[in-house]
Structure formats: structure tokens, C-alpha cells
Amino acid sequence: MKVLVTGHRGYIGPHLVKLLKEAGHRVVGVDIGYFDDCHWEPLPEADKEIHADFRSLSERDLDGLDCICHLAAISNDPMGELDEKLTYDTNRDGSIELARRAKKAGVPRFLFSGSCSVYGKGETLDLDESARFNPVSAYAVSKVETEKNVAPLADSNFSPAFLRNATAYGYSPNLRIDLVANNLLACAIARGDIRIMSDGSPWRPLIHCKDIARAFVQFAGAPRETIHNQAVNIGANDQNYQVRDVGDAVQHLVPGAKIVYTGEVGPDPRNYRVNFDKLCAMFPGFRLEYNLQTGLDELLEKYREHHFTLKDFEGDQFVRLRALKKRLQRKTS
């Protein structure tokens, strides 16, 4: 297959490019380059590299593709709050228009990188795909509204699917430390403490970034009738954790680091424990390659290999909000 990956030079994209190529697919990557300076290891190259905003892609650019894996987004809650208009223009409006152009160009499969954050302030535990949306950030709202607007485009020739990913963590050649598990481990290594800014009680489903990429490969090659116009939670039931559990797992790896509950953000409204039975039913042979323990083990080894320091922890390279602010300041100066 010929597969387009948007945001292929981000956090998940390098894993996806590598896995798709290993599976024998031809990969076209498109990335605007917001975070080109953030990688700490060489990124795998797509067969064709397009340095551009995915919103600039025309129907002609999309002609001949078999599948689009749409990862590109302004990618977390704080970045969404930095500039809500940029978030909605990119994540919602850009994604909906990309899907429309893909349909017109005859692309048969469109895989959207959604998020379990659409459940936001979860009203119950073990939320499945029928649970009510309750987003609490511009990022999460953008994911909800994209789903709602792309789903009606589905027909016999155009098959979208919506992968509602659990909270990502783990090693990537383009590292991020602004994700809860990565951040707490980085804090322990760099500062010698584990700073939890809430009371540690909120639930989060966690998934290694490579396992998200593996799910996209699974969906890309699945029979059409299995995935057609489906929203699917991506993760595993045994990988739901309270934030305090993540802190405990980090302390187990870095015993000298003390857990500190700062409480500086007050009660965290994002609290969702998620059910992943649908994914297991759709793909009985698909299992996550990582659990929190093995994912943190690997990441700790990488932090030590790269001599991760306080300067790295407090710098711009591995925190998307800081990197984006820096780039936006350059554009306006």
C-alpha cells in the first residue's frame, strides 16, 4: 500500500514510519517541521518526504494513496490553551478538510488519531466508546468535533476510522517529556524528586507511543468491514492507572527520588478510566507490546544513555509547548 503519514516527524510518527516500511508499505510523510529541533536520535526517513503544512495538500497530492494516517495536530492541552484558534484551525478544521479532499481524491481509508481525552471529566469508570463526550480542553474538543464531522463522509468508497488513543508515553526518537509518565521519570532523574502537581487521584489510561503506531498499522491493513466508520479506544484495560500509581512506578525505578504532591494545579478535571474491550474484540490477536513497567524501564535506559540532565528537563527541546512558543515568537519577531 501507499500510505500518507501526517506529522511523521513528531512523537508517534517515527515509530509509525518505521513499522509501515517494515511491513512493506510505501510511506509518504508530510510534516510542517514545528519540532524539527526536538529529536534526540535520528528519525527514520519516509520514502517520500514533504516539508509542508498538511492543510496545504491538494486533491492532486493525495491521488493514488491507499490510506492516510492522520497524526498531525497541536498536540496537548497546554498547547491548545496557548492558542485556541491555532488548535481549532489545525486539529479540527484542517482535519475535516483533509478528509474531504481525501474522499474527493479517491483515497479509500482515512485513519484519524483521536484521543481518550474526549471523555474528559469521566462521569463513570471503565468508559467505552458509547460513553458521553465530556471534553475539558480545546485539544479534546477539537478531537470530538473532527469525529462528528468526518463520520458522515463515510460511504462505500470512503472508510474513515477514529483511533481514540490512551495517554501516550515512552521512548521515541523525537522525545517528549510533557506527558505524565515521561515527565515524572524525567523529573526523578533530573531533580531527584517526583513532582505530582495534583493530588495524584485522577485516572489515566496509558499506552506506549510505539503501541499507538502498531495499532495504526493494524487498522491500515484490516478488512474494510472491520473498521469502517468505527471509533475505537486504543489501549488495554490493565493499563489504566491513577497518577499516584505512575509516581510509585517511577520511585521503584529511582528509589532515591521522593514523591512530592505539590497540588499547584488544584483538582484535575481530567479523570477517565477507559474500557478497551472493543479493540480486543475487533483484533483478538493484537496485544500491547509494552506495559508501564517495561515502557519506563526502556525510557530510563535511554535517559541514562543520553545523560539526561536538569538542563534538559528545564529546557525547550523536549517540551512541545516551549518549543512551539519559541517558534511562534520567531515568526512574529
N, C-alpha and C positions, 0 to 999 in steps of 0.2 A: 504494500500500500504506500501511497504518497501522503504523508501526514504533516500538517502545519502545526507547529507549537508556538503559540504566542507567549511572550515573556520567558523565552527559553534560556535566558541568561540570568534568571532570578534565583530563588532559593530551591524550588522544586524542579525547575526546568532542566538543569544539568543532569539530574538523575533520569528524567524522562527521555531526554535526547539519547543518552547512553543506552537505556533499556530498549527504546524503539529500534535503534540501529542494530543492537544485538539480536533483536527479533527479526531482522531482515527488512525492515521498512526504510523507505527513503524519507528523510526528515528535512523539512524546510523550517527554519527558525526565524522569527521576527521579534525584535526587541528594540525598544527606544534607547536603551543604554543608561537609564537613570542610575543604575547601580554597578556600572562597569568597573568602578574603582573599589568595589567592596569585596571582590573574591580574594580568597587566601590560598587557593590552589588553582591550577589551570582548568578552564572549563572545557568540556567536550564540545567539539565543533559539529554543528548540523551540516548536512550535505550541501545545503544552500543557506547562506546567512543573509538576512535582510535587516539592515540597521534603520529602523523606522518605527513610528507610532503605528500600532495595529489598526488604528482608526483611519489611516491613510490608504489601506489596502482596497483596491478596486475589485469589481467582479472579475475583471481580466486576470488580476493577480491570483485569484482563488480558483480559476478554471483548472480542471484536471486533478484537483485534490480529492482524496478518498475520505479524509477525516480531518477535522480541526480539533485540537486540544487547546482550549482557550484558558490559559493560566493568567495572562497579563491583568494586573489590577493594582490600584493603590491599596496596599495590602494589609493594613491592620487598623484597629480602632483609633489609636492616637494620630496616625497619618490622615485618617478620614476627618478627624476633628480639626486638623491643621488647615484644611481647605475643603469644605464640604462640596463646593461647586466642582472642584477638580475630581473629587471622588465620584460624584454622580455623573459628570461628563464622561469619565473614563469607564468606571465599573458598570454603570447602568446603561447610559445612552450609547456608549461605544460598543458595548457587548451586544445590545439589541440590534444595532445597525450592522455589526459584523455578521450576526446570524441571518439577518435579512439578505445581505449581499451573498452570503454563502448559499442560501436557498436559491437565489436567482442564478448563481453561477453553477448550480447543479451539484454542489457538494452534498453527498448523501448523509454524512454523520457529523454532528456538532456536539462536542463534549465540553460542558461548562464546569469550571472549577468553582463550585459553591462552598458553603460553609455551614457547619453546625451552629455557628453564632446566630443564624436566623431564628433559633429558638430563644436566644437572649435570656430573659428572666423566665426560666422554665417554670411552668405552673405545676408540673408533676415531675416525678422521676422517670427514668427509662423512656425518654421521648422517642417515638418512632416517627416515620415520615408523614403520618396523618396529624401530628401534633400541631397546635396553632402556632403561627409565627408570632414572635414577641421580641423583635429586634430592638436593641438599645443603643445603636450607633449608626452613623451614616454608612459605614462599611457594610454592616449587616443588612440595613435597609436596601442598599444597592443590590445585594445578592437576592433578596426577596423579590424585588421589582423586576430584576432580569429574568428570573424564573417565570414570573407571572406573564411577562410579555413575550418570551421566546416560546413557551409551551404551545400557544395557539398556532404557531407557524408549522407545527408538525403535520406531515401528511404522508402519503405513500412514497414520496420521493425524498423527503427531508426528515431525518430522525435525530432530534436532539435528546440529550440525557444530562441530568444535573447531579453532579457528584458533590454531596454535602460533606465536605471533609471535616474530620475532627481537628482539634488544635494541633498544628504541626510542631515537631521538634526534631532534634538530631543533626548529625553531621551532613553537611553539603559542601561542595567545593566553593559555593558562594554563601558563606555562613551568615546567619542572623543570630543575635543574642537578645532580640526584643521579643522573644517567645518564652513563655513561662518556664519551661524545663531548661532550655538553653541558658536563660538569664540566671536562674538560681544556681546552676552549676558554675557558670562563668563568675558569678559573684563570690562563690565559695573559693574558687581558685585565685581570683584576683585580689579579693579583700580579706579573705579569711573568715567571712561570716555569710549567712544565708538570709538575705533581707526579703521578707514577705510583707508586701505593702497593705494587704488586707488582713482579716483575722484568720485566713487560711481555710475557711469553711466552704467556699464555692466549689462546685463540681466542674470538672473539665474532662471531656473525652480527649485522649491523646493519640497521636499517630506519627510515626517516623515519616519524614518527608519522602524517603525512598519508597515507603509503602503506598503513599499517595500516588507516586509515579507508577508503581506497579498496578494500582487499580486502574489508572488511565490506560495502560497497555491492555489490561483485561477487557475494558469496555471497548477499546478500539477494535479488538478482534472478535468481539462477541457476536452471536447471531442477532440480527436486527430485532427480531421479535422479543428477545430477552430484555433489551434495554430501551426500546422505543418510547420516548417521551416520559421516561421514568425519573423520579427524584429518589436518590439512594444515599443514605447515611454511610460514610466511608470510615470504618474503624472497627473496633472489636469490643464486645460487651465487657470483657475483663480488663480493658484499658481505660475505664473511667476512674478518675482519681479526684480527691479533694486536693486543693493546692497544698495543704499541710502534708499530705502524703508524698507529694513531689519533693517538698523540703526534707522530709525524713529520708527519702531515697538518696538525695544528694548528700545528706550528712553521713549516710552509711558509706559513701564513696570517699568523702573528705571528712574524716572523723574529727579533725581539729577545728572545723568550722562550726560556729554556734548559730543556731536558728534565732533570728530576731524578728518579731512581729511588730512592724513599725506602725501599722494602722493608718498610714498617712492618706490613703485614698478613701478611707471610710468603708461603709458596706459596699461590696462589689455587686452591682445589679446583674452581672453576667453569671448565671448559675444554671448549668444544664448538664444532666446526666442522660446519656443517649443510648438508644437501643439500635443494634446493628443486625438484627435477625434477617432483615430483607436482603442485605448483601450476601449473607451466608446461604440463604435460600436460592438466590439467583446464581451464585457461583460456589457450589459446595466444595470445590477443590481449592478455593482461594483462601489463604490464611496470611495474616501479617507475618512478615519476616522478623520483626522486632517487637519486643515488649519494652516497657520503660527501663527496666534494669539493663538489658543488653544495649539499648539505644544510648543510655547515659554512659555505660562502660566505654563504648566506641568513641563518644564525644569527649570524654575525659582523656582518653589516649591521644586524641587529636589536639586538644588544648595543650597538653604537655609536649607533644611533638613540635608544636608551633611556638612553644614558650609564651603562652598567653599571659599577659600582664595587666596590671591596673591601668596602664596607659591604653591598652587595647579596650578594656572594659569601659573606660570613660571617654574614649574617642568616637569618631564618626563612622569608621569603616564598617562596623558590624551592627549598627543600629539604623534601620531604614528611615526613621523619622529624621534623625540628624543628617543623614546623607541627602535626603530629599530637600530639607531646608537649605542645606549648603548649595545644592544645585539650583534651587529656585532663587536664592539670593544672587548667584552668579548671573542668572538670566535677567534679573531686574536691575543689576548694577551697571 
